[in-house]
Amino acid sequence: MAEDTISIITTAEDHMQKAISHLESELTKIRAGKANPQMLDGIMVDYYGAPMPINQVANISVMDARTLSIQPWEKNMLQPIERAIIAANIGINPQNDGSFVRIFLPPLTEERRRELVKKALAEGEHSKVAIRNIRRDAIEQIKKLQKNGLSEDAAKDAETEVQQVTDKYITGVEKHLAGKEKEIMSV
């Protein structure tokens, strides 16, 4: 039975780590005033009728702190890339010069920074909810084991360990959010 509780805790910890990884990838998409190619992750371009990630149809590079340059591998992809960026509704307008699509990031206003912090906090809350759901599932599995013969003390110890792992990952989420908030609010 001890192996079963260890397996449950290990599985829960793996899932919580995935929730943190997802949070990290979502936070990179929230721009903090600096140009970052990852802010275009998740934008799909219509590539001859099939949706493709933008980084698979073009080379994305940082020209300076506030400018991204997107050079498609095929000239006829300029318009679809431009339309995809506009349709993504990320608050930036692409400019097409015939061979490149350039994205100029305007300086962030105080109000826009606060909106971005709220967005980051919402992503953090989603991660916390996911981690708590993982905890709930793990505790339910431990209770099933207890019904099947696991001692009450062993079940309580396992539940305590699940709670400690949960607390560790919730703290990790809060650290990520504090770092992102600091990054967004710094001018």
C-alpha positions in Angstrom: 0.0 0.0 0.0 2.9 2.4 0.7 4.0 2.1 -3.0 0.4 3.2 -4.0 0.5 6.3 -1.9 4.0 7.2 -3.2 2.8 6.7 -6.7 -0.2 8.9 -6.1 1.9 11.7 -4.6 4.5 11.4 -7.5 1.8 11.6 -10.1 0.2 14.6 -8.4 3.6 16.3 -8.3 4.2 15.7 -12.0 0.8 17.2 -12.8 1.5 20.2 -10.7 4.8 20.7 -12.4 3.0 20.7 -15.7 0.6 23.4 -14.4 3.7 25.5 -13.5 5.2 24.9 -17.0 1.9 26.0 -18.6 1.8 29.1 -16.4 5.4 30.0 -17.5 4.5 29.6 -21.2 1.4 31.7 -20.7 3.3 34.5 -18.9 5.9 34.7 -21.7 3.0 35.6 -24.1 2.1 38.6 -21.9 4.3 41.4 -23.1 6.1 43.6 -20.7 7.2 46.4 -22.9 10.1 44.5 -24.5 9.9 42.7 -27.8 9.9 39.0 -27.4 9.3 36.4 -30.2 7.4 34.2 -27.7 4.6 36.7 -27.6 3.6 35.4 -31.0 3.4 31.8 -29.9 0.0 30.4 -30.3 -0.8 32.5 -33.4 -1.9 30.3 -36.2 -1.4 31.3 -39.9 -3.5 29.9 -42.7 -0.8 28.0 -44.7 -2.5 26.8 -47.9 -5.7 25.9 -46.1 -4.0 24.4 -43.0 -3.4 26.3 -39.7 0.3 26.4 -38.9 2.1 28.1 -36.0 3.6 31.4 -37.1 7.1 30.3 -36.2 6.8 27.4 -38.7 6.2 29.7 -41.7 8.5 32.6 -40.9 11.6 33.6 -39.0 10.8 35.9 -36.1 13.6 38.1 -34.8 14.0 41.0 -32.4 15.3 44.1 -34.2 15.5 46.3 -31.1 13.8 46.5 -27.7 10.4 47.5 -29.2 10.5 46.0 -32.7 9.9 42.4 -34.0 10.7 41.5 -37.5 8.9 38.6 -39.2 10.5 37.3 -42.4 8.3 34.7 -44.1 10.0 31.8 -45.9 7.7 32.4 -48.9 6.8 35.9 -50.1 3.1 35.0 -50.6 2.8 34.4 -46.8 3.1 38.1 -45.9 -0.7 38.8 -46.1 -1.8 35.6 -44.2 0.8 36.4 -41.5 -0.4 40.0 -41.2 -4.1 38.8 -41.0 -3.3 36.2 -38.4 -1.6 38.8 -36.1 -4.5 41.2 -36.5 -7.0 38.3 -35.8 -5.1 37.2 -32.7 -6.2 40.5 -31.1 -3.0 41.0 -29.0 -3.1 44.7 -29.2 -0.5 45.3 -31.9 -0.7 46.2 -35.6 1.7 44.6 -38.0 3.3 46.7 -40.8 4.1 45.0 -44.1 6.9 46.5 -46.2 6.8 43.9 -49.0 9.5 41.5 -47.7 9.1 41.7 -43.9 6.3 42.1 -41.5 7.4 44.4 -38.7 5.7 44.8 -35.3 6.3 48.0 -33.4 5.4 47.8 -29.8 4.1 51.0 -28.4 5.3 52.1 -24.9 3.0 50.8 -22.3 0.8 53.3 -20.4 0.2 52.9 -16.7 -3.4 51.8 -17.4 -2.2 49.1 -19.9 0.4 47.9 -17.5 -2.3 47.4 -14.8 -4.4 45.5 -17.4 -1.5 43.2 -18.2 -0.9 42.6 -14.4 -4.6 41.6 -14.1 -4.2 39.2 -17.0 -1.1 37.7 -15.5 -2.9 37.3 -12.1 -5.8 35.6 -13.9 -3.4 33.1 -15.5 -1.9 32.5 -12.0 -5.3 31.9 -10.6 -6.0 29.3 -13.3 -2.8 27.5 -12.3 -3.7 27.6 -8.7 -7.1 26.1 -9.4 -5.5 23.4 -11.5 -3.1 22.6 -8.7 -5.9 22.5 -6.1 -7.9 20.1 -8.4 -4.8 17.9 -8.7 -4.6 17.9 -4.9 -8.3 17.0 -4.6 -8.0 14.1 -7.0 -4.9 12.8 -5.1 -6.7 12.9 -1.8 -9.7 11.1 -3.3 -7.4 8.3 -4.5 -5.9 8.1 -1.0 -9.3 7.8 0.5 -10.2 5.0 -1.9 -7.0 3.2 -0.8 -8.0 3.7 2.8 -11.4 2.0 2.1 -9.4 -0.9 0.5 -7.3 -1.5 3.6 -4.8 1.4 4.0 -4.4 2.3 7.6 -5.8 5.6 8.8 -2.4 6.9 9.9 -0.8 6.1 6.6 -3.7 7.8 4.8 -3.4 10.9 7.0 0.4 11.0 6.4 -0.1 10.7 2.6 -2.7 13.5 2.7 -0.3 15.7 4.7 2.4 15.1 2.1 0.0 15.9 -0.8 -0.8 19.2 1.0 2.9 20.0 1.5 3.5 19.4 -2.2 0.5 21.6 -3.1 1.7 24.4 -0.9 5.1 24.2 -2.5 3.6 24.6 -6.0 1.2 27.4 -5.0 4.2 29.3 -3.6 5.9 28.7 -6.9 3.0 30.2 -8.8 3.0 33.3 -6.5 6.8 33.7 -7.1 6.2 33.6 -10.9 3.4 36.1 -10.6 5.5 38.5 -8.4 8.3 38.4 -10.9 6.0 39.0 -13.9 4.3 41.9 -12.1 7.6 43.5 -11.3 8.7 43.1 -15.0 5.4 44.6 -16.3 5.4 47.5 -13.9 9.0 48.5 -14.3 9.3 51.3 -16.9 
